[in-house]
């Protein structure tokens, strides 16, 4: 099964590339890894985890009780690692194109001869 790698999915997969994580730690790492640009709310996190698990990109990797609360752990699968790598390569390719276009950008000349 193939799914689109949305921004929340990308950051969750990136967090899990560092090893197995529980939900709260994933939320914290997503915020850290994205420089605070992506913050996940609990419903978004678990809906995305469910989609990624259904697609075979992540799997549940144990559960423990800490301070009376259950912690479910998730881990990246080989398919998830491949999907993240492919998405990272696609992002790099798009960034190279944009960077090259910006570097070769010719600024238009206004009628008065001043550069716009």
C-alpha positions, 0 to 999 in steps of 0.5 A: 500500500502506498500513501502520500508522504504529508508533512506530518508523515515526513516528520514522524518518519524522520523521528522514528528513523532515530529509533523506536519512540512513544507518542509523546516523544514523537510529538516532541521530536517532530517539533524539534526536528522541524524547528518548531514549524510543525507541531502535532496535536494528539488526534493528528499524531495518532491518525497519522500513526494509524495511516502509516501503520496501515501502509506498512511504513511503521509498526507497533513495537511494544507497550509499557506502563509508566506512572499508570499510563500506557505508552505504545512504542512505534518503529520504522519498518524497512518500507518506511525507511525506503519511503522516507529516503525516497521522499528526502531525495525528491525534496532535495531534487526539488530544492536543487531546481529551485536553487538553480533557478534562483541563481540564474534569475535575471532581474527585470529592467524597468523603463527608467533603466533601474533594476527592479 
